[in-house]
Amino acid sequence: MSVTTQIEKTFREEHGRVMAALISKLGDFELAEDALQDALVNALEHWQVDGIPRNPGAWLLTVAKRRAVDRLRHSATVEPNVRLLDPESIPAPQEEPEMDDSIPDERLELMFTCCHPALAVEAQVALTLHTLGGLSTPEVARAFLVSEPTMAQRLARARKKIRDAGIPYRVPPADLLPERLDALLAVIYLIFNEGYVATSGDEPIRRELCEEAIRLCRVLVALMPSNAETRGLLALMLLHDSRRAARLDEAGQLILLDEQDRARWDKGKIHEGIGVLDEALALNDPGPYQVQAAISALHAEAPTAETTDWQQIAALYRTLARMTLSLVIEVNRAVAVAMAEGPLEGLKILDFIEERAEEYYPFHVARANLLQRSNQLEAAADAYGRAIALCGNPAERTHLQRRLNKLIDSVK
C-alpha cells in the first residue's frame, strides 16, 4: 500500500475519533480541523521517509495536538488557551501512543455538541456530518441538495454559534436527551447512507462509515432503551447492511436489489435487525424509522425478488409519506406503487414532485426506469442522461450508463 493510499485510508477510518479527541481537548472546531490538516501534510512528508507508523491514527492525533499548540502560540489573542494543552505532556510521534479507549465515547459527546437545540436542525445535521462523519463540504451539500457555498456558510455559522454561546462539550443529562434525538438520528442515518452509497470518491461503498453509524446507534439504544425510534433506526441500518456484500460484483459494478444473490446476504444481521424491530414495535410508539425498517424487513424475508410483497411495501410507504415529507420517501413510494400497481401509477407520483426533485438524481433514475417500463423510450433515455450527469458515485454511474446503452441498442 502506498503512503498516499495509507494516509487516505487512515483519514477515512480515524477522522471521527481524532476530531472528537481534538475538539474535546481544544474546545475549538476550526482549530481542530486546521491542526488535523497540518498533521496530514506532516504524515505525507514523514511517512515517505520513516515508513508508516504502527498506529497511524494515534500518530495523527499526537501530531495534530502539537500543531494546535504551535498555532495557539502564534496567536496572541488566544494566548490563555495555550494552557489547555501542555506541550510537554504530548508524546513525540515516534513513541506511537495507542489511541485512548475513551475516544469512541468522545465521538458521541461531539454529536451531542453539534446537535444542541440552539442550532437549527439542518445546521446540527450538517455540522456533525462534516466534523464527525468526515464528509467534505461538497458531500454534505449534496446530502442537503444545496450549493457548496451555501453549505460552507451554514457550517461556519454553526461553528461560530457553538463557540460564542459556550455550548458545552458533553453528553447531556437524561432529561435533555429527547430534545436532541431527532437531529442525532438524522445524522447517524446520513452517515450510514454516505457509507452505503458514497456520493463521491473512488469507493462505491465506505464500510467504515456504515459500521460507525451502527456503532453510534447501539450506544444511543443503550442510553435510551425505552425509545422506539432509536431501535427502529438500528434495525433499519442492520437490515440494509445485511445486503452490503451482495451489492457489488467482482469487478466492483453495482448489482441492484432484485438481481442480488440472496445467499450472500448476512443472515445474522437480518435476524438481529428483525429482532430489534420487534422490540421497537413492542414499545407501541410508531415512527418513520420503524416503518422504513419494516419495509426493509419485507425485502429481507422475501426468498426471491419475485415473491416480494409489493402491495404491503406500497402501503407502508403511504404510511411513511403521511409521517414525514421527503423527496427520498416520495421517490421510493413511486417505485413501490409502480411495482404493485403498474409504472403509470408510479409516474403520477414522480410528476407531482418533479419541480422539487430536479437536482436529485435518484428521482431521474426512478423516472427513467418507469418510462422505460411504460415504453416511453426516448423520454427514458433523456432521464437516464440526466441521472448520469448528477450521480457522483462511480459504480452507480457506470451501472446507469450500461442501462442507457442497453436501452439505446434496443431501439436501433
C-alpha positions in Angstrom: 0.0 0.0 0.0 1.4 3.4 -1.0 1.9 6.1 1.6 -0.7 8.3 -0.1 -3.2 5.5 -0.1 -2.4 4.7 3.6 -3.0 8.4 4.6 -6.3 8.4 2.7 -7.4 5.2 4.4 -6.3 6.5 7.8 -8.2 9.7 7.3 -11.4 7.9 6.4 -11.2 5.4 9.2 -9.8 7.6 12.0 -11.2 11.1 11.2 -14.2 10.9 13.6 -12.1 9.6 16.5 -9.3 12.0 16.0 -11.5 15.1 15.5 -13.6 14.2 18.6 -10.4 13.9 20.7 -9.0 17.2 19.4 -12.2 19.2 19.9 -12.6 17.8 23.4 -9.1 18.9 24.2 -9.1 22.3 22.3 -12.8 23.4 22.6 -12.5 24.9 19.1 -13.8 23.2 15.9 -11.8 25.3 13.4 -8.5 24.9 15.3 -9.0 21.1 15.5 -9.7 20.9 11.7 -6.7 23.1 10.9 -4.5 21.0 13.2 -5.6 17.7 11.7 -4.9 19.1 8.2 -1.4 20.1 9.3 -0.9 16.6 10.7 -2.0 15.0 7.4 0.5 17.2 5.5 3.2 16.2 8.0 2.3 12.5 7.6 2.7 12.8 3.8 6.2 14.2 4.4 7.4 11.9 7.1 5.9 8.5 6.3 7.6 8.6 2.9 10.9 8.6 4.7 10.3 6.9 8.1 7.6 4.4 6.9 4.0 4.0 8.1 3.8 4.0 11.9 2.3 1.0 13.7 -0.7 3.0 14.8 -1.4 5.7 12.1 -4.4 7.1 13.9 -2.6 7.7 17.1 0.3 9.2 15.2 -2.1 11.7 13.6 -3.7 12.6 16.9 -0.3 13.2 18.6 1.0 15.4 15.7 -2.3 17.3 15.4 -2.1 18.2 19.1 1.4 19.5 18.6 0.3 21.6 15.6 -2.5 23.0 17.6 -0.1 24.2 20.3 2.1 25.8 17.6 -1.0 27.6 16.2 -2.0 28.8 19.6 1.5 30.1 20.4 1.4 32.2 17.3 -1.9 33.8 18.2 -1.6 36.4 20.9 -5.4 36.9 21.0 -5.9 33.3 22.3 -2.8 33.1 24.5 -4.8 31.9 27.6 -6.0 28.9 25.6 -2.4 27.6 25.3 -2.9 26.3 28.9 -5.4 23.8 27.5 -2.6 21.8 26.1 0.7 21.2 27.8 3.3 20.5 25.0 5.4 18.6 27.4 2.6 16.2 28.1 2.2 15.2 24.5 4.4 12.3 23.5 6.6 12.6 20.4 5.1 11.0 17.3 7.8 8.2 17.2 6.5 6.9 20.6 3.4 5.8 18.7 0.9 6.0 21.7 -2.2 3.9 21.4 -5.5 5.6 20.8 -7.2 6.3 24.1 -10.1 3.9 24.8 -12.3 6.9 25.7 -12.2 8.2 22.2 -15.3 6.4 20.9 -17.3 8.0 23.7 -15.9 11.4 22.8 -17.4 10.9 19.3 -20.8 10.7 21.0 -20.1 13.8 23.0 -19.2 15.6 19.8 -22.5 14.5 18.3 -24.4 16.0 21.2 -22.5 19.2 21.0 -23.2 19.6 17.3 -26.9 18.7 17.8 -27.5 21.3 20.5 -31.0 22.8 20.2 -29.6 26.3 20.0 -28.6 25.4 16.4 -31.1 25.0 13.6 -31.8 21.3 12.9 -30.3 21.4 9.4 -27.2 23.1 10.8 -26.9 20.4 13.5 -27.0 17.6 11.0 -24.7 19.3 8.5 -22.0 20.1 11.1 -22.0 16.6 12.6 -21.7 15.0 9.2 -18.8 17.3 8.3 -17.0 17.1 11.6 -17.6 13.6 12.8 -18.6 11.7 9.7 -15.6 13.1 7.7 -17.8 14.2 4.8 -16.4 17.0 2.8 -18.4 20.2 2.3 -19.4 19.2 -1.2 -20.6 15.8 0.1 -22.7 17.4 2.8 -24.1 20.0 0.3 -25.2 17.1 -1.9 -26.9 15.4 1.0 -29.0 18.6 1.6 -29.4 19.4 -2.1 -27.9 22.8 -1.7 -24.9 24.5 -3.3 -21.4 24.2 -1.9 -21.0 27.9 -0.9 -24.4 27.8 0.9 -23.3 24.8 2.9 -19.9 26.3 3.7 -21.7 29.4 5.1 -24.0 27.2 7.2 -21.1 25.2 8.7 -19.2 28.4 9.5 -22.2 29.9 11.3 -22.8 26.8 13.3 -19.2 26.6 14.5 -19.3 30.3 15.4 -22.5 29.9 17.4 -21.1 26.9 19.4 -18.0 29.0 20.2 -19.8 32.2 21.0 -22.6 30.6 23.0 -20.2 28.4 25.0 -22.2 25.3 24.2 -20.8 22.5 26.4 -18.9 19.5 25.0 -20.7 16.7 26.8 -23.5 14.1 26.8 -26.4 16.0 28.3 -28.4 14.7 31.3 -31.0 12.1 30.6 -33.9 14.5 30.7 -32.4 16.6 27.9 -31.7 13.7 25.6 -35.1 13.7 23.8 -34.8 17.3 22.6 -31.7 16.3 20.5 -32.8 12.9 19.4 -34.3 13.8 16.0 -31.2 15.5 14.8 -29.0 12.7 16.2 -30.9 10.0 14.4 -30.9 12.0 11.2 -27.1 12.4 11.5 -26.5 8.7 12.1 -28.6 7.7 9.2 -27.0 10.2 6.8 -23.5 8.9 7.9 -24.7 5.4 7.2 -26.2 6.4 3.8 -22.9 8.1 2.8 -21.2 4.8 3.6 -23.8 2.6 1.9 -23.8 4.7 -1.3 -20.9 7.1 -1.4 -21.7 10.3 -3.2 -18.1 10.9 -4.4 -14.7 9.3 -4.5 -13.4 6.1 -6.0 -15.0 3.7 -3.5 -18.7 3.0 -4.1 -19.2 1.7 -0.5 -17.4 3.2 2.6 -17.6 0.3 5.0 -16.1 2.3 7.9 -19.0 4.8 7.8 -21.7 2.1 7.8 -20.0 0.5 10.8 -19.6 3.7 12.7 -23.2 4.7 12.2 -24.4 1.3 13.5 -22.0 1.6 16.5 -23.2 5.0 17.4 -26.8 3.9 17.2 -26.1 1.0 19.5 -24.7 3.5 22.1 -27.9 5.6 21.7 -30.1 2.5 22.3 -28.2 1.8 25.5 -28.6 5.4 26.6 -32.3 5.5 25.7 -33.6 1.9 26.0 -37.3 2.9 26.0 -37.1 4.9 22.8 -38.7 3.1 19.9 -37.3 5.2 17.1 -33.7 4.7 18.2 -34.3 0.9 17.9 -36.1 1.5 14.6 -33.1 3.1 13.1 -30.7 0.5 14.4 -33.0 -2.2 12.9 -33.2 -0.3 9.6 -29.4 0.0 9.3 -28.7 -3.6 10.2 -31.2 -4.8 7.6 -29.7 -2.6 4.9 -26.2 -3.5 5.9 -27.0 -7.2 5.6 -27.1 -6.7 1.8 -23.8 -4.9 1.6 -21.6 -7.8 0.4 -24.1 -8.6 -2.4 -24.3 -5.1 -3.8 -21.1 -5.2 -6.0 -19.8 -7.8 -8.3 -16.1 -8.9 -8.5 -15.4 -6.0 -10.9 -16.9 -3.5 -8.5 -20.0 -2.9 -10.5 -23.3 -2.3 -8.8 -25.9 -5.1 -8.5 -29.5 -3.9 -7.9 -31.6 -5.4 -5.2 -33.7 -7.6 -7.5 -30.6 -9.1 -9.1 -28.6 -9.8 -5.9 -27.5 -13.2 -4.8 -29.6 -13.5 -1.6 -27.4 -16.3 -0.4 -24.7 -13.6 0.2 -27.0 -11.6 2.4 -25.8 -11.6 6.1 -28.4 -13.8 7.8 -27.1 -12.9 11.2 -27.7 -9.2 10.6 -31.2 -9.9 9.2 -32.1 -11.9 12.3 -30.8 -9.2 14.6 -32.4 -6.4 12.6 -35.8 -8.1 12.7 -35.4 -8.8 16.4 -34.6 -5.2 17.1 -37.5 -4.1 15.0 -39.8 -6.3 17.0 -38.5 -4.7 20.2 -39.2 -1.3 18.8 -42.7 -2.1 17.7 -43.5 -3.6 21.2 -42.9 -0.2 22.7 -46.0 1.0 20.8 -44.7 4.3 19.7 -44.6 4.2 15.9 -42.3 6.4 13.9 -40.7 6.8 10.4 -37.6 4.7 11.1 -39.7 1.8 12.3 -41.8 2.0 9.1 -38.7 2.0 7.0 -37.3 -0.9 8.9 -40.5 -2.8 8.3 -40.1 -2.2 4.6 -36.6 -3.4 4.7 -37.6 -6.5 6.6 -40.2 -7.4 3.9 -37.3 -7.3 1.4 -35.1 -9.3 3.7 -37.7 -12.0 4.3 -38.7 -12.5 0.6 -36.9 -15.6 -0.7 -36.8 -14.2 -4.2 -37.3 -10.8 -5.8 -40.5 -12.1 -7.5 -42.1 -13.0 -4.1 -41.6 -9.6 -2.6 -44.8 -8.3 -1.1 -45.0 -5.0 -3.0 -48.6 -4.4 -2.0 -47.6 -4.3 1.6 -44.5 -2.2 0.9 -46.5 0.3 -1.1 -49.0 0.5 1.9 -46.1 1.1 4.3 -44.7 3.9 2.1 -48.1 5.6 2.1 -48.0 5.5 5.9 -44.4 6.8 5.8 -45.4 9.7 3.5 -48.0 10.8 6.0 -45.4 10.8 8.8 -42.7 12.8 7.0 -42.2 14.9 3.9 -39.1 13.8 2.0 -38.1 13.5 -1.6 -36.3 10.2 -0.8 -39.5 8.7 0.5 -41.7 10.0 -2.4 -39.3 8.6 -5.0 -39.2 5.2 -3.2 -43.0 5.3 -2.8 -43.4 5.9 -6.5 -41.2 2.8 -7.2 -43.2 0.7 -4.8 -46.5 1.8 -6.2 -45.2 1.1 -9.7 -44.3 -2.5 -8.7 -47.7 -3.0 -7.0 -50.0 -1.2 -9.5 -48.0 -0.5 -12.7 -45.5 2.0 -13.9 -48.0 4.7 -14.9 -49.3 4.9 -11.3 -45.7 5.4 -10.1 -45.1 8.1 -12.8 -48.1 10.1 -11.4 -46.3 10.4 -8.1 -43.0 11.4 -9.7 -44.8 14.0 -11.9 -46.1 15.6 -8.7 -42.7 16.2 -7.2 -40.7 16.8 -10.4 -40.0 20.5 -9.8 -38.6 19.9 -6.3 -36.6 16.9 -7.4 -34.8 18.3 -10.4 -31.3 18.1 -8.8 -32.0 14.7 -7.0 -30.5 12.0 -9.2 -32.4 9.0 -7.8 -35.6 10.8 -9.0 -34.3 10.7 -12.6 -33.2 7.0 -12.1 -36.7 6.0 -11.0 -38.4 8.1 -13.7 -36.1 6.6 -16.4 -37.0 3.1 -15.2 -40.7 3.7 -15.1 -40.7 5.5 -18.5 -38.8 2.5 -20.0 -41.3 0.1 -18.5 -44.2 2.1 -20.0 -42.5 2.0 -23.4 -41.7 5.8 -23.4 -38.2 5.1 -24.6 -37.0 8.5 -25.8 -38.0 10.2 -22.6 -36.4 7.3 -20.6 -33.1 7.9 -22.4 -33.2 11.6 -21.5 -33.9 10.7 -17.8 -31.0 8.3 -17.7 -28.8 11.0 -19.2 -29.9 13.5 -16.5 -29.3 10.9 -13.8 -25.8 10.1 -15.0 -24.9 13.8 -15.1 -26.0 14.3 -11.4 -24.6 11.0 -10.0 -21.3 11.2 -8.0 -20.9 7.5 -7.3 -18.7 5.8 -9.9 -20.3 2.4 -9.5 -23.8 3.7 -9.9 -22.8 6.0 -12.8 -21.3 3.0 -14.6 -24.4 1.0 -13.9 -26.7 3.7 -15.2 -24.6 4.1 -18.4 -24.9 0.4 -19.1 -28.7 0.6 -18.7 -28.8 3.7 -21.0 -26.6 1.9 -23.6 -28.8 -1.2 -23.5 -31.9 1.0 -24.0 -30.3 2.8 -26.9 -29.3 -0.6 -28.5 -32.8 -1.9 -28.1 -34.4 0.9 -30.2 -31.8 0.9 -33.0 
